[in-house]
């Protein structure tokens, strides 16, 4: 029974292996003058050329030809991840790939960066975000969303069972976090990063999690439980196996549509599309904790003051979010039963009276 299980596990992993002839390094798909970019990170045993599907229908190609992504460039990250031989560990890959983003000028040349990461690539992407944030440079603020596709943020059982077959240290790094201090430390730093967005009132980057529900042969490579890191919203289940989580069938594929919608929701509008809000009668903490924390809105700034014995909170939001913001105020404010909200949008001012039930 044990021999059969090991054979099945080996076959499952072997089916993930790309041809060594396709290992050609990271590559760009660029258009002149674009300020937004989608970056792809493949997983263990994958590469930039084969992980994302057949060449003419690969995910990066779909984005490049999608009218809804016409103002985006694409960068597909590659790194060495052989099945049997030694190579860099996850931390070494993460540091190298962070440096690659900076060396190639991606974090200099683009205002909005959106990440799609499969399997172990999601751990690398999370680690890169943590490293960038620690540098306290503008680079980290460029990252607007990160979508994790069956990422074993807490490790994977199959890694423990197969690591003895391979000299690749990445497999050992992917052992269950119950016995893996590396992934424990990674999760702690990622959780702190996610929590810091809430405290600042700026939910960026938006973090999305999708997971597989079908096995490879008879083994599910990454179970749902192992994918649940710090993230926004609800985890999304897809009826796909681990490898197919990186291979949408086309524009109407649920995988493609779901991730596209995540990116579109996180895209910031042009600078001129900003609305100012001024709220009387509420505290700064009420504004942050009672409204902004749960909305996903990205205020450009938020400040508070007391004018003529009235508490004033002011800030800027995406103009397209203003109407929803008004509705939320009416539903979620507690305390004063009469609040005035002044909105400045496109150089016009309107005054909204919002009634709230006293608690």
Phi, psi and omega in degrees: 000316179297318179298318180298317180297318180294319178299316179298317179298317179297318178296320180297316179290318181300327180292343179276345191284127175279165173292136181296340181289343183268357184282096189236008176092171180296153179210155180259152160234103191245149171233150185293134170078012182276144182244003177239151182211145171253130180245132180254136174236119179279172182259191182297139182068005179264184172205173186291339187266328188248338184301322192266008176118179178296148191311311185284343181237015180295152184306313178302323178292322178299316180295318182297332182255004181275121179303332180286350175243027186295338179258024179243142163264172180227137173231124182251114185278140176234150173204160184283130178210071182286158181287317189251322191273167180288152178198189179291147175278178186298318180295318180295319177297317182299314179296317180295319182285331172296315180296325178298317178301320182284320180295319180281357176076015183296318181280355173263320189271345184240141180273332184227121181244130179236130187251134170241121186227133181253135172054230182300335177302332177291324176294318178298316180297318177299316182295321177299317178300316180297317180296319179295318180298322181294337181281349180050042174250169178294349185303314184298323183293346178285340184278114187259334178205153174219123181249122185256118183256107181048048179275123180280067184300334177251022179088188181209138180301322183297331179294320179295320185284339185246350185299333180289345179276343191233152174266359179290115183292344180297327177297316179295325178292343183261008176298156182311139182296343175300332181233026188223099183291335177298308181291331174298314179294319178299315180297317181300316180291325178291320178297319178296320177299313181297318180293326181296332178295321181293316182296327180276348185076010183239098185277068176224138358286151171289137186242123183238142180235128172235148182220158183277155174237352182251149181276162166265113188062263177236003186244127171278120189293312179233113178288153181310314184305324184282349181268349191275084174266194174287125183202175182257150176069214181247149174291143184252124177270137176234138181281070182218160172272179189299316183290320181289348176296346179252007188229082175294149182276347181163186184298330184265002176296139182300322178301311182296313182297321181295312182291322176301317180294323177300314181294315181298323178294331183268350181292130178277142177286167175304157185304327183289344181270065182230138178246143178262136173239142175229120183244128176261142171092016177220155182272167177300315180298321177298319182296313183289308187281325184273339184234297190293327186301320185260006187263330186083001177289154182243089180293138177290325171201163174213134181217166180220158180199170174240119181237122181052046178065014177248135175284132181236131172239130182229155178183182178235142177229163170304134183302324182291346181264354187300312183298319178294325179297317178300314180298320180294322178302314181297329184272332195244347181292143173236157180107241183303140182266005178217111184237140175250133179238121180256127181245129173250117184219126181053041177064019174244149180241138175228151179244123180249131172263124183241121179268136178232140177289136176286141177251000000 
